[in-house]
Amino acid sequence: MSAFSLPGLPYAYDALEPVIDAETMELHHSRHHQTYVNGLNSALEGRSDLQGTSLEDILARVSDLPKAFRNHGGGHWNHTFFWESMTAPADSGAPSGALAEAINAKFGSLDEMKSQFNSAGAGQFGSGWAWLIVNGNGELEITATPNQDNPLMDVAETRGTPILGNDVWEHAYYVTYRNRRADYLDAWWQVVNWDVASERYDAAVAGN
């Protein structure tokens, strides 16, 4: 039995249109994400020491493990997090409660936070991710990681608990946006699930 499996999406493939098209979502989820699940499970074969270990715990010590755990374990975690970060445009809403207050306190406004986040995503050379995290001081911070790295990994330049993450690999946006990564980053805020983000923030602060 495989240790990890491809999670179902919390919405239909076409639910995020026109921001993210159905073709991109289906290929991204059923092909790209499945490849990371398969690679992670292959890496786990023969590693009885890691059986039953949470993916978060594996990522926290990924520097001591074969690179497949960094690439495929990160790919599986990042994409699962990404799907859960989004919802149909009509249901996106806005940050609320403690998260809204923290964004205003740290960045001055939601628009300024989005601008800095978009800059991190646009400035990530090649493939990677942009993140809004709660850092070790319990404060919001924006960072970016290459490839399938994330802020949970012990190899990350800036570590923390992710609140939102956007995939800036070309396969995440190329059908609709071609090479216009900045346009994709701008549009993505229309499908952010702010209820989920607010819940993640509350949990992260409580755990700090």
Buried (B, 14 or more C-beta within 10 A) or exposed (E): EEBBEBBEBEBEBBBBBEBBBBEBBBBBBEEBBBBBBBBBBEBBEEBEEBEEBEBEEBBBBBEEBEEEBBBBBBBBBBBBBBBBBBBBBEEBEEBEEEBBEBBBEBBEEBEEBBBBBBBBBBEBEEBBBBBBBBBEEEBBBBBBBEBBBBBBBEBBEBBBBBBBBBBBBBEBBBBBBEEEBEEBBBBBBBBBBBBBBBBBBEEBBEEE
